[in-house]
């Protein structure tokens, strides 16, 4: 009998060890990951509002998600409305209204955005209608994963300067003139000085401004040539220690 109890006890311990290490406590807040990075409390800020799962509907906090994606977000107390701007998308929401405006087009949500503890939320299904995002709810872990479905495309230097957080770590294409080190005469936002990583950093400039490129200088191009040679840069934007955007090039093509 004692031997049997010992075997049963050992089997029970093995079963416990086989359970997921991150099993979610029933009443614990859900954890949110945006672009694989967990959303946590920022220094000097209150705890971020968590995702909610209520009545079989996944709810995500509006302002938090938009800001972490790199949007410019504002709130108007006089109208109880929120506005957000991303490079290709403008969004407007109002408490008590069952519509969301996306690029000046009104979309019916079926009901007004829910308010929980003073925080505006939107259902997962609405999020996927207004932005190209994918979400994954892993219930037993208590986690929600959100990813913006970005497709590499041509962007302007102005967009890179206005939305540095959005573009950081996303592959982009920038088309413009090869300017070597010649920043003089450029209009619009110009990165102030090279990022200081390589002596060979150079400038590509479109109609909106110029930006430094970190990587090998393209062969057979002369920055003094007129008209200036045109190139297409495939790159991942980064930020210098001073917060200025620059491009980490993976490919440079002559146009």
Secondary structure, 3 states (H helix, E strand, C coil): CHHHHHHHHHHHHHHHHHCCCCCCCCCCCCEEEECCEECCCCCCCCCCCCCEEECCEEEEEHHHHHHHHCCEEEEECCCCEEEEEECCEEEEEECCCCEEEECCEEEECCCCCCEECCEEEEEHHHHHHHCCEEEEEECCCCEEEEEECCCCCECCHHHHHHCHHHHCCCEEEEEEEEEECCCCCCCCEECCCCCCCCCCCEEEEECCEEEEEECCCCCCCCCCCCCCCEEEEEEEEEECCCCCEEEEEEEEEEC
